[in-house]
Amino acid sequence: MPVSIKTTTTTERIQLNTEARPAFVYLLRCGDDSLYCGWTYDPPRRLAAHAAGRGARYTRGRGPFEFAALFEFPDERSARSEEVRIKTLPRKEKLALISAADPG
C-alpha cells in the first residue's frame, strides 16, 4: 500500500509560523576588552552560553563577559541584518554605538 508523505516548502513553513518572535543583537564586552557581536532570541541564555564556553569560538577563553549593548528587533531577519552591519563597523564606531545605546 503506497504511503503519501506531505512535504512543505520554505514559503509554506514561513506562512505557518506567522507569529514573529522578537530577536536581539548584542555587543559583548569580553574580559580582554575586545567586543563581540551576535544575535539571539534569549539574551540571558546566550550570555550564559558564552560564559560556559559554549558560545562563539571567538569568545572562548576571553571571559568574563558583559553586555555592552543590547538591541531588540521584531524578527530574526532584521536582527541578523543588523548583526552583519555592526560586524563590519570599525571598533571606534562600535564604541560610539555602545555610548549612544547607554541610557545612563
N, C-alpha and C positions, 0 to 999 in steps of 0.2 A: 504494500500500500504506500503510495507516494506521500511524502511529508512536505508541506508548504511552510517555508520559512519567510517571515516578513522582515525585510531589511529596511532601514531608514537612511535617507541621505542626510548630509550635514545640515542642509537647509531645514529639513523636517525636524531634526533634533533641536535646532535653534528655535524653531517655532513652537515646539512642545514646551520648551523652558522659557516662557515669556517673561517671567519674573527675574529681573536683573538684580544681582547681588552687588552691594557696594564693595569696591575694591580700593586698596590703599597703596600708595607709593611712599616709600620711606627712604630717608637718608640716615644711615647708621654711622655713628662715630665709633671707631674702633679704639682699642687701648693704645695703639701706636699713633693715634691722632689721624689716621687715614679715614677716608669716607667710602662707604659702600652704598650703592643704590639698588633697591629691589622693589618688588611688588608682592602683595599678599591679600587674602581675604580676612585674615585674622592676625593683626599686628602682635598681640601678646604671645601668641603661639609661635609666630615666626621669630620673635626675639629670643624666646626660649630655645628654639632650634639652633639659632646661631650660637648661643651661649653653651649649648651641649655639643657643639662641633658637628651638628647635622645640617647647618645652613650651607651657604655657598662655600665653595672651595677657597675662595679668596679670604674669607673671614676666619678660617680655621687657624687657631693659634694666635689670633690678633685681639683677643678679648682683654678686658671686659668691654661690653657694648652698651650703648645707649642710643635712643632715637634722637637724632639731631633735628629732624623734621619729619612730619607725617602729613600726607595729603590724601583726602578722600575723593574718590571718583564714583560715578554712578554705575560703572560696569568694568569688567576686565579689559575690554578693548581700549577704553580711554586711559585706564591706568597703565597698561603696557606701553601705549604710545608715549605717555609722559615719562615713563621709566627710560625708554630709549633716548628721548630728548635730553633728559637730565644726565644720562651716562656720557653723552657727547660733550657736555659742558666742561670747561677747564675748572680746576679746583677753586679758583678765585670766584667764579660765577656760582658755583655750588655753595660756597660760604655766604655769598650775598643772598642766595635763595633761602638759606637757613636763617639768616638775620631777618629777612622780610617775613618769614613764617612764624618767628618767635613773638608771641603776644606780649611778653614782658620786657 
